[in-house]
Amino acid sequence: MRILVVEDDRRLASLLRRGLTGEGFAVDLAYEGPRGLELAMENAYDAAVVDVMLPGLNGFRLCARLREADVWTPVLMLTAKDGEYDEAEGLDTGADDYVTKPFSFVALTARLRALIRRGQRERPAAFEVGDLHIDPAARRCRRGEAVLALTAREFSVLEYLARRRGEVVAKTEVLEHVWDNDFDGDINIVEVYISALRRKIDTPFGVHTIQTVRGCGYRLDAGPASA
């Protein structure tokens, strides 16, 4: 089994290489984010161990770049922070698991073997609504050949509607699935994001993909062109 370790702490990287080699893995090392990305793009690894805090390109961005390039090597993220937001960001950008420093080498090896047993996950399905293409894995959206620049929240609202395409989705459902439980603001925030999305994905192209169903909510559908 061939493993990539991307870690800027050379002492820790050396210890990981020695330990993993002792467990029967072949290990390649990179000490900077760009070099780790280059190796991961060029070689077929069974898994990668990636530190979050890397020079040149942090672990989150490295992982996101791999997924954008359709490289689905299982990634185990190393983080010095013991916080849910750090872990959540790692998983949101495509990591498969994480270990918080300081960690037990036995536990790290067990998690690594579990990732390898599961193998590379399949790329999440993209959605097509007419000529609107929504790619959750790469967090990209385009209308025909035109790439659309959406904020993270706008993309999340659009993705949720895409997963329910053709259905009427209530404002409360959008709020529950896109905002967290601590949100106590006005439910009309959903309307604000719907309006912003329409200005980006519909109006410039003379189409009406996000439809309002009065008294009920919204529906994403490849509807007729706007008048």
C-alpha positions as CSV (number, residue, x, y, z in Angstrom):
1,M,0.0,0.0,0.0
2,R,1.4,3.4,-1.0
3,I,0.7,6.4,1.3
4,L,1.4,10.1,0.8
5,V,2.3,12.1,4.0
6,V,2.1,15.9,3.7
7,E,3.5,17.4,6.9
8,D,5.7,20.5,7.4
9,D,7.1,19.3,10.7
10,R,10.0,17.4,9.4
11,R,10.6,15.5,12.7
12,L,6.9,14.4,12.8
13,A,7.0,13.5,9.1
14,S,10.1,11.4,9.6
15,L,8.4,9.6,12.5
16,L,5.3,8.9,10.5
17,R,7.3,7.6,7.6
18,R,9.3,5.3,9.9
19,G,6.2,4.0,11.7
20,L,4.2,3.5,8.6
21,T,7.0,1.8,6.8
22,G,7.3,-0.5,9.8
23,E,3.6,-1.3,9.3
24,G,4.3,-2.4,5.7
25,F,3.4,0.8,3.9
26,A,5.4,2.5,1.2
27,V,5.5,6.2,2.1
28,D,6.2,9.4,0.1
29,L,6.8,12.7,1.9
30,A,6.0,16.3,1.1
31,Y,6.8,19.2,3.4
32,E,4.8,21.9,1.6
33,G,1.2,22.1,0.3
34,P,2.0,22.7,-3.4
35,R,4.4,19.7,-3.5
36,G,1.9,17.5,-1.7
37,L,-0.7,18.5,-4.3
38,E,1.7,17.8,-7.1
39,L,2.5,14.3,-5.8
40,A,-1.2,13.5,-5.2
41,M,-2.1,14.5,-8.7
42,E,0.7,12.6,-10.3
43,N,0.6,9.3,-8.4
44,A,-2.1,6.7,-7.4
45,Y,-2.0,6.6,-3.6
46,D,-4.1,4.3,-1.5
47,A,-4.4,7.1,1.0
48,A,-3.0,10.4,2.1
49,V,-2.2,11.9,5.5
50,V,-2.4,15.7,5.3
51,D,-1.7,18.3,7.9
52,V,-3.9,21.3,8.0
53,M,-1.3,24.0,8.6
54,L,1.0,23.7,5.6
55,P,3.2,26.4,3.9
56,G,2.1,27.5,0.4
57,L,-1.3,25.7,0.4
58,N,-3.1,24.6,3.5
59,G,-4.5,21.2,4.0
60,F,-8.1,22.3,3.4
61,R,-7.3,23.9,0.1
62,L,-5.1,21.0,-1.0
63,C,-8.0,18.5,-0.4
64,A,-10.5,20.8,-2.1
65,R,-8.1,21.0,-5.2
66,L,-7.9,17.3,-5.4
67,R,-11.6,16.8,-5.3
68,E,-12.0,19.6,-8.0
69,A,-9.6,17.6,-10.1
70,D,-11.6,14.4,-9.6
71,V,-8.8,12.8,-7.5
72,W,-10.6,10.8,-4.8
73,T,-7.7,9.3,-2.8
74,P,-8.9,8.9,0.8
75,V,-7.6,11.7,2.9
76,L,-6.9,11.6,6.7
77,M,-6.5,15.1,8.0
78,L,-4.1,16.0,10.8
79,T,-5.1,19.0,12.9
80,A,-3.6,20.7,15.9
81,K,-6.9,22.3,16.8
82,D,-9.5,20.3,18.7
83,G,-12.5,22.2,17.4
84,E,-15.6,21.2,15.6
85,Y,-15.2,24.0,13.0
86,D,-11.8,22.8,12.0
87,E,-13.0,19.2,11.7
88,A,-16.1,20.3,9.8
89,E,-14.1,22.4,7.3
90,G,-11.8,19.5,6.7
91,L,-14.8,17.2,6.0
92,D,-16.6,19.8,3.9
93,T,-13.6,20.3,1.6
94,G,-13.4,16.5,0.9
95,A,-11.4,14.9,3.7
96,D,-12.6,11.4,4.7
97,D,-11.4,11.5,8.4
98,Y,-9.3,13.5,10.8
99,V,-7.0,13.0,13.7
100,T,-6.2,15.7,16.3
101,K,-2.6,16.3,17.4
102,P,-1.2,14.9,19.6
103,F,-2.4,11.6,18.4
104,S,-1.8,7.9,19.1
105,F,0.1,6.3,16.3
106,V,-1.9,3.1,16.8
107,A,-5.1,5.0,16.4
108,L,-3.8,6.8,13.3
109,T,-2.8,3.5,11.7
110,A,-6.2,2.0,12.5
111,R,-8.0,4.9,10.9
112,L,-5.7,4.8,7.9
113,R,-6.3,1.1,7.4
114,A,-10.1,1.6,7.7
115,L,-10.0,4.3,5.0
116,I,-8.0,2.0,2.7
117,R,-10.5,-0.9,3.3
118,R,-13.3,1.4,2.2
119,G,-11.3,2.5,-0.8
120,Q,-11.9,5.6,-2.9
121,R,-15.4,7.0,-2.6
122,E,-17.4,7.8,-5.7
123,R,-17.7,11.3,-6.8
124,P,-21.0,12.8,-5.5
125,A,-23.6,13.1,-8.3
126,A,-23.9,16.4,-10.1
127,F,-27.3,17.9,-11.0
128,E,-28.6,19.1,-14.3
129,V,-31.6,21.4,-14.5
130,G,-31.9,22.4,-18.1
131,D,-28.5,23.8,-19.0
132,L,-27.8,24.6,-15.3
133,H,-25.0,22.3,-14.0
134,I,-24.5,22.0,-10.2
135,D,-21.5,20.1,-9.0
136,P,-21.5,19.6,-5.2
137,A,-18.2,17.8,-5.2
138,A,-16.3,20.7,-6.8
139,R,-18.7,23.3,-5.4
140,R,-19.1,24.7,-8.9
141,C,-22.0,25.9,-10.9
142,R,-22.4,26.9,-14.5
143,R,-25.1,27.8,-17.0
144,G,-24.1,26.3,-20.3
145,E,-20.4,27.2,-20.6
146,A,-20.7,30.2,-18.3
147,V,-19.2,29.6,-14.8
148,L,-21.3,31.2,-12.1
149,A,-19.6,32.7,-9.0
150,L,-21.7,31.9,-6.0
151,T,-21.0,32.4,-2.3
152,A,-20.8,29.3,-0.1
153,R,-24.3,30.0,1.3
154,E,-25.8,30.7,-2.1
155,F,-24.4,27.4,-3.4
156,S,-25.8,25.5,-0.4
157,V,-29.3,26.9,-1.0
158,L,-29.1,26.0,-4.7
159,E,-27.7,22.6,-3.9
160,Y,-30.6,21.8,-1.6
161,L,-33.1,22.9,-4.2
162,A,-31.3,20.8,-6.8
163,R,-31.5,17.7,-4.6
164,R,-35.3,18.3,-4.4
165,R,-35.6,19.5,-8.1
166,G,-39.1,19.5,-9.4
167,E,-40.6,19.5,-5.8
168,V,-42.0,22.5,-4.0
169,V,-39.7,23.3,-1.0
170,A,-40.9,25.4,1.9
171,K,-38.8,28.3,3.3
172,T,-38.7,26.5,6.6
173,E,-37.1,23.4,4.9
174,V,-34.5,25.5,3.3
175,L,-33.7,27.2,6.6
176,E,-33.5,23.9,8.5
177,H,-31.1,22.3,5.9
178,V,-28.8,25.3,5.1
179,W,-28.6,27.2,8.3
180,D,-27.6,25.7,11.7
181,N,-29.8,25.2,14.7
182,D,-28.4,28.3,16.4
183,F,-29.8,30.6,13.7
184,D,-32.6,32.8,15.3
185,G,-32.9,35.4,12.6
186,D,-35.8,36.2,10.3
187,I,-37.0,33.4,8.1
188,N,-37.1,35.9,5.2
189,I,-33.3,35.5,4.9
190,V,-34.2,32.7,2.6
191,E,-35.9,35.2,0.2
192,V,-32.8,37.3,0.3
193,Y,-30.7,34.4,-0.9
194,I,-33.3,33.2,-3.5
195,S,-33.3,36.8,-5.0
196,A,-29.5,36.8,-5.1
197,L,-29.4,33.4,-6.8
198,R,-32.0,34.5,-9.4
199,R,-29.8,37.6,-10.2
200,K,-26.9,35.3,-10.9
201,I,-28.3,32.1,-12.4
202,D,-31.5,33.2,-14.1
203,T,-31.9,36.9,-15.0
204,P,-28.7,37.3,-17.1
205,F,-29.8,34.3,-19.2
206,G,-33.5,35.2,-19.6
207,V,-34.7,32.0,-17.8
208,H,-36.8,31.3,-14.8
209,T,-35.3,28.2,-13.1
210,I,-36.1,29.1,-9.4
211,Q,-39.9,29.4,-9.3
212,T,-42.0,30.8,-6.5
213,V,-45.1,28.8,-5.6
214,R,-47.2,31.3,-3.7
215,G,-48.0,30.3,-0.2
216,C,-45.9,27.2,-0.4
217,G,-42.2,27.9,-1.2
218,Y,-39.8,27.4,-4.2
219,R,-39.3,24.9,-6.9
220,L,-36.1,24.4,-9.0
221,D,-37.2,23.4,-12.5
222,A,-36.1,24.0,-16.1
223,G,-39.0,26.3,-16.8
224,P,-39.7,28.5,-19.8
225,A,-37.7,31.6,-20.6
226,S,-38.6,34.8,-18.8
227,A,-40.8,37.2,-20.7
